[in-house]
């Protein structure tokens, strides 16, 4: 989804001693499972969570991410054959599914690295993508452009995100995180938040594409003025994940 605002809400563990039906509780507040869809222009501010952590009896402890954007993955990448002010032509065809209008072209190497532009139209015959707005620095033939579905322009501002002691004390993996973009992210601002009793306050992952070994990158994120209180990690940045979702790489 895009153009979404969530402000001044509260979320709390409903009943820590309730019946077995509550054993399904996963400790999540906002979970965006995008799976290749468009995600941009989110504003999440002045919310408060209390004791959100996956139940010990829940079968899968790989959960508990309080603000999560999941599976923002990469489709393919190619070297640039040519580029104009608002377009790019790839040196070879982009593999995978048809490129949708909400995919992004991200320069991951060479001239113009770090820029991300939404693809408005793609012509497979000419291998040319028309972009939503002009490049600031036009890529050249030494540049590599990735086609992916990274989140963009997300602001997480002055929230209080709280877990339980077991989230950071347990030696076994629990995916308790305050803010987690699990996959490519671009221009994400996390500012002025409190992270308390979480496995990781901010956890950033670059997720590998399912069809080819390309990774959705992280560019131009800003984490500032946050307070980390009783967490196992404050900020954790990972290059990928194994099949179980556990962190891999550094």
Beta strands, then each sheet from edge to edge (+ up, - down):
strand 1: 2-7
strand 2: 10-12
strand 3: 30-33
strand 4: 40-45
strand 5: 48-50
strand 6: 65-72
strand 7: 74-84
strand 8: 87-90
strand 9: 104-109
strand 10: 116-123
strand 11: 128-131
strand 12: 144-148
strand 13: 151-157
strand 14: 160-162
strand 15: 177-183
strand 16: 185-191
strand 17: 194-196
strand 18: 200-205
strand 19: 218-219
strand 20: 222-224
strand 21: 227-229
strand 22: 233-238
strand 23: 240-241
strand 24: 247-248
sheet 1: 1+ 4+ 13+ 16+ 19+
sheet 2: 1+ 4+ 13+ 16+ 20+
sheet 3: 2+ 5+
sheet 4: 3+ 6+ 15+ 18+ 22+
sheet 5: 7+ 8- 11+ 10- 9+ 12- 7+
sheet 6: 14+ 17+ 21+
sheet 7: 23+ 24-
end
